[in-house]
Amino acid sequence: QVQLVESGGGLVQAGGSLRLSCAASGRTFSRSNMGWFRQAPGKEREFVAHISWSGSNRDYADSVKGRFTIFRDNAKNTVYLQMNSLKPEDTAVYYCAAGTVFTRVEAAYLRWGQGTQVTVSS
């Protein structure tokens, strides 16, 4: 099993940038599909972005397309979410997840981190 720890969250002004990191441990990380999800207060968790184990395939939610970039460094056992042009609506707890299938479906992901808070002020 892979264990995930998110970091890089914080407070940022609208229009600013933030990079989230997800550090993984476990012998199967390099073969895992990785995803980022987020959950705002009072709402269900929603898909943000995901990436295949090789990094060759990536997918984004329409709400973040063109602003966010997901990438990974398997040598460092880390996946990243680069967030640019942040908006107040991006405020949420962001979660990193690992699975075996390239999909945006939350239920398909097998392991989850504890989340990191991102707050975007006006």
Backbone as a chain_set.jsonl record, in Angstrom:
{"seq": "QVQLVESGGGLVQAGGSLRLSCAASGRTFSRSNMGWFRQAPGKEREFVAHISWSGSNRDYADSVKGRFTIFRDNAKNTVYLQMNSLKPEDTAVYYCAAGTVFTRVEAAYLRWGQGTQVTVSS", "coords": {"N": [[0.83, -1.185, 0.0], [0.382, 2.29, -0.654], [1.283, 5.258, 1.022], [0.222, 8.593, 1.566], [1.071, 12.028, 1.813], [0.075, 15.262, 1.932], [1.192, 18.609, 1.186], [1.961, 22.145, 1.19], [-0.234, 23.784, 1.09], [-2.087, 26.788, 1.952], [-2.649, 30.295, 2.588], [-3.585, 32.5, 0.063], [-3.747, 35.285, -2.154], [-6.348, 36.217, -4.466], [-5.699, 35.498, -7.859], [-3.118, 34.788, -7.447], [-0.515, 32.251, -7.081], [0.046, 28.801, -6.247], [1.713, 25.891, -5.174], [1.029, 22.581, -4.694], [2.16, 19.675, -3.008], [2.49, 16.143, -2.985], [3.694, 13.736, -1.171], [4.769, 10.442, -1.413], [4.925, 7.159, -0.064], [5.97, 3.789, -0.362], [6.256, 0.802, -2.258], [5.002, 0.612, -4.707], [4.479, 3.073, -5.834], [5.432, 4.285, -8.249], [3.995, 3.016, -10.2], [1.435, 3.784, -9.84], [-1.631, 5.408, -10.542], [-2.333, 8.813, -10.08], [-4.284, 11.224, -8.358], [-5.829, 14.44, -7.821], [-8.145, 15.83, -5.622], [-10.771, 17.905, -4.279], [-12.453, 19.476, -1.513], [-14.89, 21.598, -0.513], [-16.277, 23.487, 2.255], [-19.263, 22.045, 3.45], [-19.808, 20.798, 1.051], [-19.586, 18.038, -1.288], [-16.731, 15.996, -1.996], [-14.798, 16.739, -4.894], [-13.577, 16.06, -8.187], [-10.403, 17.147, -9.38], [-7.905, 16.936, -10.846], [-5.94, 14.455, -12.591], [-3.356, 11.989, -13.166], [-1.54, 9.68, -15.157], [0.478, 6.763, -14.391], [2.931, 6.983, -15.712], [2.992, 9.607, -16.389], [2.232, 10.381, -18.882], [-0.409, 10.755, -19.61], [-2.968, 13.013, -18.807], [-5.65, 14.65, -17.072], [-8.228, 17.076, -16.511], [-10.54, 18.851, -14.433], [-13.147, 20.883, -15.775], [-13.384, 23.335, -14.512], [-10.861, 24.054, -13.657], [-9.169, 23.83, -15.75], [-6.557, 24.967, -17.794], [-5.597, 26.617, -15.841], [-4.568, 25.089, -13.738], [-1.974, 22.655, -13.277], [-1.023, 19.322, -13.331], [1.616, 17.246, -12.359], [4.292, 14.848, -12.086], [7.049, 13.426, -10.28], [8.621, 10.689, -10.375], [11.044, 9.749, -9.44], [11.358, 11.125, -7.106], [9.21, 10.292, -5.73], [6.832, 11.808, -5.727], [3.947, 13.757, -6.399], [2.599, 16.634, -7.974], [0.612, 19.629, -7.811], [0.285, 22.348, -9.599], [-1.003, 25.472, -9.168], [-2.341, 28.165, -10.683], [-3.448, 31.566, -11.214], [-5.399, 31.751, -9.168], [-8.664, 31.551, -7.718], [-11.265, 32.74, -5.495], [-13.215, 30.722, -5.384], [-11.74, 28.447, -5.523], [-11.068, 27.764, -3.004], [-10.657, 25.288, -0.629], [-10.255, 22.057, 0.945], [-7.625, 20.193, -0.176], [-7.019, 17.052, -1.569], [-4.826, 14.34, -2.073], [-4.685, 11.366, -3.99], [-4.313, 7.853, -4.69], [-4.428, 5.266, -7.129], [-5.223, 2.394, -9.206], [-6.217, 2.653, -11.715], [-6.613, 4.733, -14.552], [-8.543, 7.287, -14.105], [-11.17, 9.651, -13.39], [-12.969, 9.121, -11.487], [-13.889, 9.16, -8.208], [-14.338, 6.969, -6.468], [-12.72, 4.977, -7.415], [-10.188, 5.33, -6.516], [-7.753, 4.198, -4.247], [-6.146, 4.823, -2.037], [-5.742, 7.566, 0.188], [-4.61, 10.844, 1.07], [-4.365, 13.02, 3.991], [-5.132, 15.589, 3.44], [-4.765, 19.079, 2.543], [-5.146, 22.462, 3.401], [-6.345, 25.002, 1.305], [-6.728, 28.361, 0.886], [-8.183, 31.023, -0.704], [-8.184, 34.394, -0.942], [-10.152, 37.365, -1.563]], "CA": [[0.0, 0.0, 0.0], [1.075, 3.562, -0.7], [0.818, 6.27, 1.956], [0.314, 9.898, 0.939], [1.077, 13.185, 2.691], [0.015, 16.506, 1.173], [1.766, 19.811, 1.769], [2.003, 23.292, 0.299], [-1.418, 24.613, 1.202], [-1.945, 28.025, 2.684], [-3.474, 31.44, 2.228], [-3.069, 33.231, -1.084], [-4.696, 36.233, -2.72], [-6.862, 35.905, -5.791], [-4.748, 35.771, -8.924], [-1.822, 34.26, -7.085], [-0.177, 30.872, -7.411], [0.406, 27.918, -5.156], [2.058, 24.545, -5.614], [0.811, 21.532, -3.728], [2.969, 18.479, -3.161], [1.994, 14.917, -2.379], [4.805, 12.806, -0.996], [4.278, 9.077, -1.301], [5.793, 6.073, 0.354], [5.453, 2.517, -0.81], [7.011, 0.269, -3.38], [4.225, 0.636, -5.942], [4.123, 4.435, -6.206], [5.75, 4.606, -9.638], [3.007, 2.383, -11.06], [0.124, 4.234, -9.401], [-2.286, 6.6, -11.069], [-2.474, 9.777, -8.999], [-5.308, 12.23, -8.573], [-6.105, 15.502, -6.859], [-9.543, 16.137, -5.387], [-10.931, 18.967, -3.296], [-13.731, 19.509, -0.828], [-15.22, 22.852, 0.131], [-17.191, 23.289, 3.381], [-20.645, 21.759, 3.12], [-19.932, 20.183, -0.261], [-18.921, 16.764, -1.488], [-15.424, 16.043, -2.631], [-14.902, 16.765, -6.336], [-12.377, 15.808, -8.955], [-9.648, 18.301, -9.85], [-6.969, 16.533, -11.891], [-5.271, 13.186, -12.351], [-2.231, 11.718, -14.042], [-1.192, 8.273, -15.239], [1.712, 6.427, -13.677], [4.083, 7.439, -16.477], [2.874, 11.026, -16.636], [1.917, 10.623, -20.283], [-1.813, 11.112, -19.744], [-3.478, 13.875, -17.753], [-7.019, 15.091, -17.255], [-8.561, 18.146, -15.591], [-11.896, 19.354, -14.372], [-13.315, 22.081, -16.591], [-13.262, 24.516, -13.681], [-9.461, 24.381, -13.414], [-8.407, 23.658, -16.986], [-5.874, 26.175, -18.209], [-5.038, 27.277, -14.667], [-3.861, 24.114, -12.916], [-1.172, 21.651, -13.955], [-0.599, 18.196, -12.516], [2.795, 16.559, -12.862], [4.872, 13.962, -11.085], [8.459, 13.085, -10.329], [8.658, 9.364, -9.772], [12.309, 9.59, -8.74], [11.173, 11.71, -5.787], [7.972, 9.746, -5.18], [6.018, 12.985, -5.448], [3.081, 14.321, -7.42], [2.401, 18.039, -7.703], [-0.467, 20.371, -8.437], [0.612, 23.756, -9.749], [-2.244, 26.217, -9.265], [-2.142, 29.549, -11.075], [-4.661, 32.371, -11.366], [-6.333, 31.222, -8.182], [-9.907, 32.262, -7.474], [-11.872, 32.377, -4.212], [-13.948, 29.468, -5.523], [-10.8, 27.342, -5.38], [-10.878, 27.498, -1.589], [-11.088, 23.942, -0.274], [-9.223, 21.122, 1.365], [-7.176, 19.445, -1.343], [-6.6, 15.699, -1.238], [-4.105, 13.517, -3.022], [-5.155, 9.992, -3.964], [-3.62, 6.903, -5.553], [-5.227, 4.146, -7.581], [-4.658, 1.516, -10.226], [-6.881, 2.919, -12.981], [-6.615, 6.128, -14.984], [-9.932, 7.697, -14.074], [-11.515, 10.764, -12.524], [-13.979, 8.645, -10.559], [-13.34, 9.146, -6.862], [-14.441, 5.659, -5.843], [-11.692, 4.092, -7.942], [-8.917, 5.574, -5.841], [-7.646, 3.27, -3.134], [-5.462, 5.426, -0.901], [-5.95, 9.006, 0.295], [-3.911, 11.621, 2.078], [-5.198, 13.698, 4.973], [-5.581, 16.848, 2.885], [-4.114, 20.335, 2.888], [-6.086, 23.56, 3.222], [-6.04, 26.1, 0.401], [-7.671, 29.459, 1.057], [-7.936, 32.106, -1.653], [-8.899, 35.583, -0.513], [-10.464, 38.338, -2.601]], "C": [[0.878, 1.253, 0.0], [0.445, 4.507, 0.321], [1.143, 7.646, 1.395], [0.233, 11.006, 1.979], [1.125, 14.438, 1.838], [0.693, 17.639, 1.935], [1.697, 20.933, 0.744], [0.778, 24.176, 0.341], [-1.15, 25.861, 2.018], [-2.911, 29.071, 2.203], [-2.815, 32.215, 1.098], [-4.154, 34.169, -1.598], [-5.15, 35.791, -4.103], [-5.888, 36.361, -6.869], [-3.363, 35.232, -8.659], [-1.658, 32.805, -7.458], [0.222, 30.105, -6.164], [0.735, 26.553, -5.743], [1.872, 23.568, -4.473], [1.701, 20.336, -4.045], [2.301, 17.314, -2.45], [3.143, 13.927, -2.345], [4.264, 11.422, -0.698], [5.357, 8.144, -0.795], [5.145, 4.762, -0.054], [6.113, 2.073, -2.097], [6.282, 0.333, -4.711], [3.885, 2.034, -6.425], [4.314, 4.697, -7.694], [4.767, 3.995, -10.62], [1.58, 2.807, -10.71], [-0.359, 5.424, -10.214], [-2.589, 7.531, -9.9], [-3.515, 10.832, -9.357], [-5.335, 13.268, -7.467], [-7.609, 15.754, -6.822], [-9.619, 17.263, -4.368], [-12.337, 18.942, -2.722], [-13.889, 20.843, -0.114], [-16.191, 22.593, 1.276], [-18.63, 23.085, 2.928], [-20.869, 21.107, 1.778], [-19.221, 18.839, -0.306], [-17.579, 16.967, -2.165], [-15.586, 15.95, -4.151], [-13.54, 16.565, -6.987], [-11.739, 17.108, -9.412], [-8.764, 17.929, -11.035], [-6.42, 15.155, -11.571], [-4.252, 12.921, -13.446], [-1.906, 10.232, -14.008], [0.158, 8.022, -14.581], [2.956, 6.932, -14.384], [4.1, 8.948, -16.673], [2.466, 11.375, -18.051], [0.483, 11.103, -20.501], [-2.273, 11.904, -18.531], [-4.876, 14.351, -18.1], [-7.35, 16.108, -16.17], [-10.058, 18.411, -15.579], [-11.988, 20.648, -15.175], [-13.07, 23.363, -15.787], [-11.82, 24.953, -13.449], [-8.606, 24.29, -14.668], [-7.831, 24.991, -17.454], [-5.237, 26.941, -17.077], [-4.176, 26.349, -13.825], [-3.082, 23.152, -13.802], [-0.779, 20.569, -12.969], [0.63, 17.562, -13.161], [3.405, 15.745, -11.731], [6.352, 13.755, -11.34], [8.6, 11.753, -9.61], [9.965, 9.106, -9.022], [12.232, 10.134, -7.323], [9.912, 11.212, -5.095], [6.98, 10.856, -4.819], [5.183, 13.365, -6.659], [2.737, 15.744, -6.998], [1.134, 18.556, -8.368], [-0.076, 21.841, -8.434], [-0.667, 24.526, -10.03], [-1.921, 27.679, -9.536], [-3.485, 30.244, -11.216], [-5.753, 31.911, -10.417], [-7.511, 32.163, -7.951], [-10.452, 31.885, -6.103], [-12.638, 31.063, -4.255], [-13.051, 28.246, -5.458], [-10.55, 26.976, -3.922], [-11.481, 26.148, -1.214], [-9.938, 23.216, 0.405], [-8.886, 20.253, 0.158], [-6.579, 18.119, -0.906], [-5.864, 15.057, -2.396], [-4.571, 12.077, -2.877], [-4.401, 9.145, -4.977], [-4.54, 5.749, -5.903], [-4.524, 3.353, -8.653], [-5.216, 1.774, -11.611], [-6.818, 4.405, -13.291], [-8.065, 6.575, -15.116], [-10.103, 8.903, -13.164], [-12.559, 10.37, -11.475], [-13.362, 8.452, -9.182], [-13.296, 7.757, -6.245], [-13.361, 4.694, -6.308], [-10.341, 4.267, -7.256], [-8.873, 4.844, -4.506], [-7.026, 3.87, -1.878], [-5.574, 6.945, -0.967], [-5.054, 9.623, 1.347], [-4.893, 12.305, 3.004], [-5.706, 15.053, 4.498], [-4.758, 18.033, 3.35], [-5.042, 21.486, 2.513], [-5.527, 24.607, 2.273], [-7.125, 27.152, 0.559], [-7.268, 30.608, 0.144], [-8.804, 33.289, -1.256], [-9.11, 36.542, -1.675], [-9.539, 39.532, -2.516]], "O": [[1.965, 1.269, 0.576], [-0.776, 4.551, 0.467], [2.21, 7.85, 0.817], [-0.568, 10.937, 2.911], [2.089, 14.663, 1.106], [0.759, 17.628, 3.164], [1.409, 20.697, -0.429], [0.751, 25.22, -0.31], [-0.123, 25.978, 2.687], [-3.873, 28.773, 1.496], [-1.631, 32.547, 1.167], [-5.343, 33.872, -1.486], [-4.434, 35.086, -4.815], [-5.329, 37.456, -6.805], [-2.519, 35.22, -9.554], [-2.538, 32.2, -8.07], [0.67, 30.676, -5.169], [0.1, 26.116, -6.702], [2.483, 23.709, -3.413], [1.958, 20.029, -5.209], [1.63, 17.493, -1.434], [3.517, 13.354, -3.369], [3.404, 11.252, 0.166], [6.543, 8.323, -1.069], [3.92, 4.644, -0.086], [6.484, 2.9, -2.93], [6.902, 0.123, -5.754], [3.077, 2.179, -7.343], [3.436, 5.278, -8.333], [4.714, 4.422, -11.774], [0.621, 2.242, -11.236], [0.411, 6.331, -10.532], [-3.05, 7.084, -8.849], [-3.61, 11.272, -10.503], [-4.921, 13.014, -6.336], [-8.258, 15.875, -7.861], [-8.642, 17.543, -3.673], [-13.279, 18.457, -3.349], [-13.113, 21.173, 0.783], [-16.871, 21.567, 1.272], [-19.152, 23.855, 2.123], [-22.015, 20.879, 1.393], [-18.367, 18.542, 0.53], [-17.335, 17.982, -2.817], [-16.41, 15.18, -4.643], [-12.499, 16.866, -6.403], [-12.432, 18.055, -9.784], [-8.861, 18.534, -12.102], [-6.429, 14.731, -10.415], [-4.279, 13.543, -14.508], [-1.985, 9.597, -12.956], [0.887, 8.96, -14.258], [3.94, 7.275, -13.729], [5.118, 9.508, -17.081], [2.363, 12.555, -18.389], [0.204, 11.79, -21.484], [-2.013, 11.53, -17.388], [-5.242, 14.444, -19.272], [-6.834, 16.03, -15.056], [-10.749, 18.22, -16.58], [-11.026, 21.413, -15.247], [-12.599, 24.36, -16.334], [-11.577, 26.103, -13.083], [-7.428, 24.645, -14.637], [-8.527, 26.005, -17.501], [-4.419, 27.829, -17.316], [-3.167, 26.775, -13.263], [-3.48, 22.869, -14.932], [-0.26, 20.863, -11.892], [0.669, 17.367, -14.376], [3.07, 15.936, -10.562], [6.838, 13.891, -12.463], [8.687, 11.703, -8.383], [9.987, 8.326, -8.07], [12.949, 9.67, -6.436], [9.585, 11.66, -3.996], [6.373, 10.842, -3.749], [5.648, 13.303, -7.797], [2.598, 16.029, -5.809], [0.652, 17.995, -9.352], [-0.104, 22.498, -7.393], [-1.345, 24.263, -11.024], [-1.301, 28.349, -8.71], [-4.526, 29.597, -11.323], [-6.898, 31.708, -10.824], [-7.377, 33.386, -7.983], [-10.132, 30.81, -5.595], [-12.699, 30.357, -3.248], [-13.543, 27.123, -5.349], [-9.886, 25.978, -3.641], [-12.662, 25.896, -1.451], [-8.805, 23.695, 0.435], [-9.771, 19.652, -0.45], [-5.747, 18.061, -0.001], [-6.241, 15.217, -3.557], [-4.824, 11.615, -1.764], [-3.914, 9.649, -5.989], [-5.336, 5.305, -5.075], [-3.363, 3.611, -8.972], [-4.749, 1.185, -12.586], [-6.955, 5.239, -12.396], [-8.73, 6.282, -16.109], [-9.284, 9.147, -12.278], [-12.978, 11.202, -10.67], [-12.425, 7.671, -9.015], [-12.327, 7.405, -5.572], [-13.115, 3.686, -5.646], [-9.453, 3.43, -7.41], [-9.833, 4.871, -3.735], [-7.357, 3.455, -0.767], [-5.509, 7.535, -2.045], [-4.771, 9.016, 2.379], [-6.106, 12.19, 2.832], [-6.625, 15.609, 5.1], [-4.135, 17.999, 4.411], [-5.648, 21.484, 1.441], [-4.386, 25.045, 2.414], [-8.309, 26.861, 0.384], [-6.143, 31.103, 0.214], [-10.031, 33.185, -1.241], [-8.352, 36.538, -2.646], [-9.655, 40.461, -3.316]]}, "num_chains": 1, "name": "protein.A"}
